[in-house]
Amino acid sequence: MKKILLLILIVLVGINFTACKPEFASPISDGDYTSGNADFSKYVAVGNSLTAGYTNGTLYKSGQSNSFPSMLAERMQLAGGGAFTQPYLDDDTKDIGGMVLAGNPILTPKFIINASSGGPEPINDVPTMDVTNIHPGPYNNMGVPGAKVFHLAAAGYGNVANLALGAANPYYVRMASAPNTPVIQDAAGQNPTFFTLWIGNNDVLSFATSGGVGVNQTGNMDPSTYGPNDITDPTVFGAVYSQLLDAMTANGAKGVVATIPDVSSIPFFTTIPYAPIPMTDQNTVDALNAAYLQYNQGLQLALANGLITAAEASKRTITFALGANALVIEDEYLTDLSGLGLPSIRQTNADDLVPLTAKAIIGTPDPNNPQLINGVTKPLEDQWVLVKEEINMVRTAATAYNATITQLAAAKDLPVADMAATMQQMSQGLATEDGSIYTADYFNGDNLDNLVFGLDGVHPTPRGYAIIANKFIEIINKEYKSNLPLVVPATYPTFDILSSN
């Protein structure tokens, strides 16, 4: 069984990172820059973690300084743009992120690469930022990590008293102009002349990253009854999104809205293969197949009695062989055969996605019974795999959200940045105008400087955010006849990493 524990997941051999990489100022060539028919004097960015500059698993000051809105604002200032403020975690002198409440950590600090253990992990340090250390806004960057669309319109989302109820957000608690002022009121109340709105990915992302541990709330019009990992009903999404656009354009502001990406394409779901269990010993293979023989025979009995189809019997049959093997998982979408004493288990296949968080448990002994190995002789629970049915729920909701975003934007004569396509390109790898080749091939050991996704597998690196900023700039220049210069991704850092040696 020891050989089963030798999983080939994320290996960083011989890579030894030292010190933090410096921040780079993106060079801007001389030129006569104009705003076209836009007015950049008061730019306000509204959104979630992707707007805030969240990276490497948390929000911290040097990440915030490389948010895509900050990059945009820098370019806008060449064409009449004004000051751009952000809710920096400025008393976190260690620049590690995370937060505490009453001395207790409630948000973890950033990830680093630990070369000795072979992957990303939270830095071994303690956050110093207290949620109650209020820095009231409003700010030009109104990106609130973790916010779903309906959170932006919710009163009390910045009230520290609501944290225990799950009805407030610690990031917004720090930055709200008043505890019960909604995010959108703080944003629109600044009378922006230009805005970006990129919201909606958390309305499916939390369901996906939890392995589908949540509820698809399609048909439920009351978001106050939703759990933290639930999928937002598309009608609720559309109604609130319409309110957000009405608020941001009430005084004639122009802007750009953005579609949300296919969350299943990010490295969080593509790093661990569906068959990550290496088998090199025939005796182990034979022992495992013998252990599942009775279960497989039960499936044939169910098939003979018409309880399942041949296709399902094949899907549920568990076999091991020399080489790479699939994981054994629970699957609530299988036919219930408990009457025959058969659990709803099977092995993963190419239609399944294994979250990056599963790295911590795959191939490890069950703490309640060390003789059982997670994912091999003990099926992984629902939270550790996103199955096909759950992936379809996520994609169906996201497709509906994007259709609503496009439709509502057209009604307001606002251009749409297709960030769904952009982040799909980022996940597949792309070349930029400066000749760099960027990739999302998460921790392959080569060309780490050009990775566009950070250590959490979800959020971009600063270079990834630079690519996103350029997509916004391109559509702003096209639709508003401005000529803002593009940023140069290669002049921004990738990982802000400390050595753990």
Legacy VTK file of the C-alpha trace (Angstrom):
# vtk DataFile Version 3.0
C-alpha trace
ASCII
DATASET POLYDATA
POINTS 501 float
0.000 0.000 0.000
2.933 2.342 0.555
3.424 2.586 -3.167
-0.105 3.849 -3.505
0.888 6.882 -1.492
3.502 7.857 -4.082
1.173 10.041 -6.120
2.409 11.961 -9.072
0.500 15.195 -8.524
2.461 18.446 -8.397
6.224 17.962 -8.304
8.680 20.797 -8.087
12.086 19.173 -7.940
15.092 21.385 -7.601
13.188 24.627 -7.811
14.288 26.893 -5.002
12.655 30.281 -4.802
14.159 33.004 -2.670
13.000 36.426 -1.558
10.007 38.268 -2.902
10.108 39.316 -6.500
10.095 43.095 -6.875
7.182 45.007 -8.245
7.739 46.475 -11.673
6.412 49.702 -13.042
4.945 49.148 -16.469
6.660 51.457 -18.955
4.516 53.893 -20.895
5.841 55.330 -24.119
5.471 58.985 -24.928
2.363 59.798 -26.894
-0.620 62.041 -27.338
-3.268 60.071 -25.499
-6.925 61.015 -25.615
-10.090 59.720 -23.988
-12.131 59.815 -27.199
-15.787 60.211 -26.310
-15.274 58.808 -22.818
-14.526 60.721 -19.638
-11.990 59.022 -17.363
-11.905 61.702 -14.670
-13.734 59.481 -12.159
-13.199 55.781 -12.795
-14.868 53.285 -10.442
-14.378 49.523 -10.697
-17.078 47.223 -9.310
-16.687 43.488 -8.869
-15.272 40.735 -6.710
-11.835 39.209 -6.121
-10.894 39.467 -9.802
-11.371 43.222 -9.544
-9.727 43.578 -6.130
-6.401 42.065 -7.239
-6.746 38.836 -5.249
-3.989 36.336 -6.004
-2.152 33.407 -4.441
-5.125 32.554 -2.259
-5.750 35.902 -0.607
-5.721 39.677 -0.869
-2.564 41.525 0.099
-1.125 44.940 -0.654
1.348 44.119 -3.418
-1.354 42.057 -5.148
-3.806 44.938 -4.856
-1.285 47.308 -6.401
-1.310 45.058 -9.482
-5.078 44.767 -9.831
-6.345 45.200 -13.376
-8.349 48.360 -12.420
-5.155 49.911 -11.054
-3.461 49.196 -14.377
-6.419 50.694 -16.240
-6.445 53.788 -14.046
-2.746 54.323 -14.685
-3.444 54.392 -18.424
-6.539 56.556 -18.024
-4.481 59.148 -16.171
-2.636 59.766 -19.446
-5.942 60.902 -20.945
-7.559 62.969 -18.231
-8.093 60.281 -15.643
-8.157 61.182 -11.975
-6.789 59.649 -8.815
-7.561 55.990 -8.151
-7.913 54.778 -4.579
-7.921 51.196 -3.320
-8.618 49.745 0.158
-5.042 48.629 0.732
-4.259 46.318 3.587
-1.745 48.959 4.550
-1.053 47.960 8.138
-0.013 44.481 7.052
3.692 45.271 6.978
4.524 41.647 6.194
2.450 41.780 3.001
1.012 38.302 3.558
-2.736 38.985 3.545
-5.289 37.257 5.720
-7.322 38.759 8.534
-8.097 38.238 12.185
-11.140 39.036 14.280
-10.740 39.402 18.037
-7.288 37.869 17.647
-8.540 34.790 15.820
-7.582 34.201 12.159
-10.636 34.191 9.890
-8.889 34.543 6.524
-5.677 32.699 5.693
-2.528 34.412 4.394
-1.108 33.915 0.936
0.254 30.735 -0.591
3.930 30.173 -1.211
5.796 27.425 -3.009
7.362 24.948 -0.641
9.956 23.190 -2.773
10.588 20.564 -0.109
6.971 19.359 -0.058
6.358 19.903 -3.738
3.545 22.407 -4.027
1.708 25.481 -2.835
0.753 25.913 0.789
-0.217 28.795 3.092
2.800 30.705 4.334
3.723 29.819 7.890
2.909 33.216 9.329
0.124 34.917 11.231
-2.011 37.719 9.732
-1.908 41.085 11.478
-4.853 42.791 9.807
-7.878 43.007 12.099
-11.269 43.224 10.437
-12.318 45.904 12.897
-9.465 48.154 11.776
-11.870 50.078 9.565
-10.630 52.137 6.637
-13.955 53.557 5.448
-14.388 54.393 1.787
-15.796 54.598 -0.677
-12.888 53.704 -2.933
-12.433 53.752 -6.687
-11.754 50.017 -6.535
-14.956 48.498 -5.175
-13.877 44.902 -5.802
-14.982 42.735 -2.866
-13.493 39.222 -2.767
-16.167 36.570 -2.319
-19.074 38.782 -3.367
-21.888 37.316 -5.433
-24.087 39.534 -7.566
-26.824 39.947 -4.954
-24.270 40.772 -2.241
-23.460 44.030 -4.021
-26.991 45.294 -3.405
-27.354 43.947 0.135
-27.588 46.281 3.132
-25.438 45.202 6.070
-22.842 43.434 3.926
-20.247 45.699 5.551
-21.544 45.343 9.114
-19.134 43.470 11.390
-22.088 42.367 13.526
-23.337 40.318 10.564
-20.136 38.295 10.133
-21.230 35.584 12.536
-24.492 35.284 10.610
-22.726 34.857 7.282
-24.432 38.014 6.037
-21.342 40.228 5.875
-17.972 40.171 4.160
-14.792 40.943 6.135
-13.205 42.697 3.176
-16.188 44.974 2.780
-16.447 45.519 6.543
-13.076 47.271 6.323
-13.924 49.460 3.355
-17.638 50.293 3.573
-18.425 53.978 4.052
-20.967 52.891 6.675
-21.831 49.432 8.040
-25.217 49.136 6.326
-24.371 50.859 3.041
-24.543 48.439 0.073
-21.512 48.058 -2.164
-23.354 49.452 -5.180
-24.398 52.543 -3.226
-20.791 53.251 -2.303
-19.781 52.736 -5.931
-22.516 54.723 -7.660
-22.525 57.394 -4.954
-19.120 58.564 -6.186
-20.778 59.789 -9.404
-18.358 57.951 -11.682
-17.800 59.174 -15.204
-16.532 55.735 -16.228
-16.857 52.277 -14.692
-16.108 48.608 -15.159
-18.459 45.933 -13.850
-17.248 42.350 -13.628
-19.399 40.283 -11.305
-20.968 36.827 -11.335
-18.253 34.203 -11.247
-18.715 33.597 -7.501
-22.363 32.810 -8.186
-21.138 29.494 -9.599
-17.497 29.338 -8.481
-18.117 28.507 -4.821
-20.356 25.609 -5.852
-17.694 24.348 -8.234
-14.665 24.711 -5.971
-16.531 22.971 -3.134
-16.935 19.949 -5.383
-20.634 20.603 -5.790
-21.343 20.752 -2.069
-24.168 23.222 -2.378
-27.583 23.609 -3.918
-28.540 24.648 -7.413
-31.002 27.379 -6.447
-32.502 27.758 -9.900
-36.172 28.383 -9.220
-35.586 29.948 -5.793
-36.131 33.690 -5.995
-35.059 34.445 -2.405
-31.260 34.788 -2.153
-31.535 35.341 1.604
-32.158 31.587 1.856
-29.082 30.611 -0.166
-26.108 28.849 1.369
-22.526 30.028 0.746
-21.862 27.417 -1.958
-25.183 27.604 -3.793
-25.703 28.477 -7.459
-27.616 31.723 -7.878
-30.908 31.509 -9.743
-30.438 33.127 -13.200
-33.589 35.235 -12.807
-32.312 36.592 -9.491
-28.970 37.242 -11.161
-30.625 39.200 -13.965
-32.812 41.279 -11.670
-29.914 42.344 -9.448
-27.528 42.878 -12.346
-30.078 45.209 -13.916
-30.195 47.190 -10.666
-26.404 47.454 -10.643
-26.321 48.811 -14.181
-29.118 51.268 -13.440
-27.189 52.581 -10.454
-23.865 52.913 -12.274
-25.353 54.672 -15.309
-27.841 56.893 -13.455
-25.727 60.003 -13.992
-24.737 59.189 -17.557
-21.523 57.287 -16.833
-20.061 55.189 -19.589
-18.248 51.960 -19.021
-17.526 48.340 -19.864
-19.095 45.193 -18.426
-17.569 41.728 -18.640
-18.769 38.177 -19.026
-17.793 35.506 -16.527
-15.445 32.625 -17.346
-16.041 28.906 -17.500
-14.728 28.111 -14.040
-14.106 24.484 -14.962
-11.227 25.517 -17.252
-9.049 27.061 -14.540
-5.983 25.236 -13.155
-7.874 24.537 -9.926
-9.699 21.870 -11.911
-7.137 20.897 -14.538
-3.987 20.305 -12.493
-4.838 16.933 -10.955
-5.710 14.320 -13.598
-8.729 12.085 -13.130
-6.362 9.099 -12.905
-3.635 10.189 -10.454
-3.012 6.862 -8.681
0.166 5.105 -9.924
0.315 1.326 -9.594
3.650 -0.421 -10.101
3.139 -3.618 -8.103
0.997 -6.448 -9.492
0.342 -7.891 -6.038
-1.220 -4.606 -4.939
-3.324 -4.518 -8.103
-4.542 -8.054 -7.516
-5.386 -7.320 -3.864
-7.420 -4.267 -4.794
-9.346 -6.073 -7.514
-10.111 -8.872 -5.077
-11.369 -6.314 -2.537
-13.891 -4.939 -5.048
-14.896 -8.304 -6.543
-18.060 -8.684 -4.454
-19.132 -5.138 -5.292
-18.624 -5.725 -9.015
-20.570 -8.977 -8.826
-23.406 -7.087 -7.136
-23.506 -4.703 -10.089
-23.952 -7.635 -12.444
-26.850 -8.861 -10.300
-28.442 -5.411 -10.476
-27.981 -5.427 -14.251
-29.528 -8.889 -14.601
-32.586 -7.703 -12.670
-33.011 -4.579 -14.793
-32.134 -2.174 -11.963
-29.366 -0.461 -13.938
-28.364 -0.293 -17.569
-25.312 -1.941 -19.053
-23.757 1.507 -19.429
-24.185 2.266 -15.730
-22.897 -1.154 -14.733
-19.779 -0.508 -16.782
-19.397 3.012 -15.343
-19.639 1.701 -11.780
-17.324 -1.293 -12.166
-14.111 -0.743 -10.224
-10.855 -2.189 -11.552
-7.178 -1.432 -11.039
-4.238 -2.140 -13.313
-0.550 -1.356 -13.575
-0.012 2.287 -14.503
-2.165 5.333 -13.771
-5.477 4.546 -12.097
-8.668 6.512 -11.548
-9.953 7.499 -8.120
-12.732 5.671 -6.318
-15.434 8.223 -5.448
-18.947 8.541 -4.111
-21.489 9.671 -6.720
-24.946 10.732 -5.562
-26.208 10.749 -9.142
-25.903 6.978 -9.540
-28.935 4.728 -9.222
-29.615 3.933 -5.569
-28.758 0.256 -5.068
-28.662 0.354 -1.280
-31.418 -2.272 -1.256
-28.801 -4.703 -2.567
-26.267 -3.435 -0.054
-24.296 -1.647 -2.805
-22.921 1.864 -2.233
-23.115 4.583 -4.891
-19.462 4.514 -5.853
-17.424 4.375 -9.038
-14.079 5.460 -10.441
-13.431 8.862 -11.937
-13.385 9.325 -15.701
-12.504 12.050 -18.187
-15.839 13.796 -17.568
-14.955 14.460 -13.918
-12.879 17.315 -12.506
-10.681 16.850 -9.452
-10.236 20.088 -7.432
-6.731 21.148 -6.527
-7.665 20.896 -2.837
-7.993 17.125 -3.234
-4.192 16.944 -3.374
-4.184 17.052 0.422
-6.243 13.875 0.794
-5.715 11.628 -2.232
-3.676 8.572 -1.335
-3.560 9.344 2.387
-4.730 6.963 5.127
-8.204 7.470 6.511
-7.669 8.957 9.997
-10.505 6.803 11.341
-9.074 3.641 9.835
-5.430 3.823 8.672
-5.878 0.569 6.754
-8.071 2.447 4.248
-6.543 4.732 1.623
-8.502 7.761 0.444
-9.462 7.474 -3.189
-8.392 3.831 -3.375
-9.929 1.615 -0.716
-11.990 4.443 0.772
-14.126 6.348 -1.759
-13.612 10.106 -1.854
-16.611 12.071 -0.653
-18.593 14.451 -2.862
-16.531 17.526 -1.996
-13.389 16.113 -3.600
-14.711 15.685 -7.157
-16.903 17.755 -9.468
-18.891 15.243 -11.499
-20.418 15.714 -14.931
-23.911 16.553 -13.634
-22.472 19.284 -11.396
-20.278 20.651 -14.179
-23.376 20.945 -16.358
-25.192 22.865 -13.612
-22.308 25.323 -13.396
-22.041 25.797 -17.149
-25.804 26.145 -17.614
-25.991 28.868 -14.970
-22.914 30.685 -16.276
-24.290 30.610 -19.819
-27.536 32.125 -18.582
-25.661 34.814 -16.638
-23.584 35.761 -19.670
-26.651 35.959 -21.883
-28.213 38.336 -19.347
-25.045 40.433 -19.103
-24.909 40.793 -22.881
-28.599 41.614 -23.187
-28.671 44.187 -20.389
-25.463 45.816 -21.628
-26.937 46.187 -25.117
-29.985 47.895 -23.647
-27.653 50.427 -21.984
-25.451 50.759 -25.078
-22.479 49.451 -23.112
-19.714 47.331 -24.655
-19.029 43.857 -23.299
-15.549 42.522 -22.638
-15.657 38.808 -23.391
-13.682 37.674 -20.367
-15.120 34.193 -20.770
-13.126 33.896 -23.985
-10.088 35.719 -22.615
-9.711 33.497 -19.571
-10.313 30.435 -21.720
-7.360 31.554 -23.836
-5.324 32.152 -20.689
-6.071 28.632 -19.491
-4.927 27.178 -22.817
-1.880 29.405 -23.268
-1.448 32.476 -25.436
1.110 34.782 -26.962
1.114 38.525 -26.319
2.255 41.438 -28.432
5.572 41.657 -26.603
6.437 38.165 -27.850
5.943 36.379 -24.546
4.222 33.020 -24.390
1.940 32.694 -21.376
0.603 29.444 -20.048
-1.631 27.944 -17.391
0.331 24.705 -17.336
0.284 24.780 -13.587
3.668 23.886 -12.050
5.171 21.926 -14.853
8.556 23.054 -13.612
9.339 25.175 -16.670
8.792 28.827 -17.481
7.126 29.621 -14.149
7.660 33.332 -14.738
5.046 33.259 -17.477
2.264 31.509 -15.626
-0.956 33.498 -15.760
-2.671 31.818 -12.803
-1.458 32.090 -9.230
-0.881 29.500 -6.550
-4.552 29.053 -5.683
-5.267 27.834 -9.214
-8.207 30.239 -9.523
-6.950 33.818 -9.624
-4.505 35.321 -12.120
-0.976 36.399 -11.361
-0.176 40.091 -11.917
0.909 39.140 -15.427
-2.445 37.449 -15.887
-4.195 40.573 -14.655
-2.120 42.589 -17.149
-3.538 40.475 -19.965
-7.038 41.104 -18.600
-6.326 44.848 -18.351
-5.292 44.866 -21.998
-8.570 43.253 -23.046
-10.444 46.027 -21.278
-8.193 48.659 -22.867
-8.716 47.193 -26.328
-12.494 47.365 -26.064
-12.404 50.838 -24.468
-10.255 52.128 -27.315
-12.488 50.484 -29.896
-15.851 51.525 -28.505
-14.993 54.971 -27.120
-12.394 56.029 -29.721
-9.690 56.534 -27.112
-6.074 55.543 -27.623
-4.917 54.341 -24.244
-1.625 52.407 -24.408
-1.582 48.737 -23.552
0.271 47.437 -20.535
3.254 45.133 -20.979
2.583 41.873 -19.091
6.274 40.952 -18.931
6.975 43.998 -16.759
4.740 42.702 -13.969
5.662 39.957 -11.498
4.112 36.525 -11.452
4.427 34.961 -8.025
5.166 36.878 -4.879
6.913 33.913 -3.309
9.031 33.394 -0.216
11.410 30.508 0.277
10.271 28.081 2.948
13.726 26.589 3.419
LINES 1 502
501 0 1 2 3 4 5 6 7 8 9 10 11 12 13 14 15 16 17 18 19 20 21 22 23 24 25 26 27 28 29 30 31 32 33 34 35 36 37 38 39 40 41 42 43 44 45 46 47 48 49 50 51 52 53 54 55 56 57 58 59 60 61 62 63 64 65 66 67 68 69 70 71 72 73 74 75 76 77 78 79 80 81 82 83 84 85 86 87 88 89 90 91 92 93 94 95 96 97 98 99 100 101 102 103 104 105 106 107 108 109 110 111 112 113 114 115 116 117 118 119 120 121 122 123 124 125 126 127 128 129 130 131 132 133 134 135 136 137 138 139 140 141 142 143 144 145 146 147 148 149 150 151 152 153 154 155 156 157 158 159 160 161 162 163 164 165 166 167 168 169 170 171 172 173 174 175 176 177 178 179 180 181 182 183 184 185 186 187 188 189 190 191 192 193 194 195 196 197 198 199 200 201 202 203 204 205 206 207 208 209 210 211 212 213 214 215 216 217 218 219 220 221 222 223 224 225 226 227 228 229 230 231 232 233 234 235 236 237 238 239 240 241 242 243 244 245 246 247 248 249 250 251 252 253 254 255 256 257 258 259 260 261 262 263 264 265 266 267 268 269 270 271 272 273 274 275 276 277 278 279 280 281 282 283 284 285 286 287 288 289 290 291 292 293 294 295 296 297 298 299 300 301 302 303 304 305 306 307 308 309 310 311 312 313 314 315 316 317 318 319 320 321 322 323 324 325 326 327 328 329 330 331 332 333 334 335 336 337 338 339 340 341 342 343 344 345 346 347 348 349 350 351 352 353 354 355 356 357 358 359 360 361 362 363 364 365 366 367 368 369 370 371 372 373 374 375 376 377 378 379 380 381 382 383 384 385 386 387 388 389 390 391 392 393 394 395 396 397 398 399 400 401 402 403 404 405 406 407 408 409 410 411 412 413 414 415 416 417 418 419 420 421 422 423 424 425 426 427 428 429 430 431 432 433 434 435 436 437 438 439 440 441 442 443 444 445 446 447 448 449 450 451 452 453 454 455 456 457 458 459 460 461 462 463 464 465 466 467 468 469 470 471 472 473 474 475 476 477 478 479 480 481 482 483 484 485 486 487 488 489 490 491 492 493 494 495 496 497 498 499 500
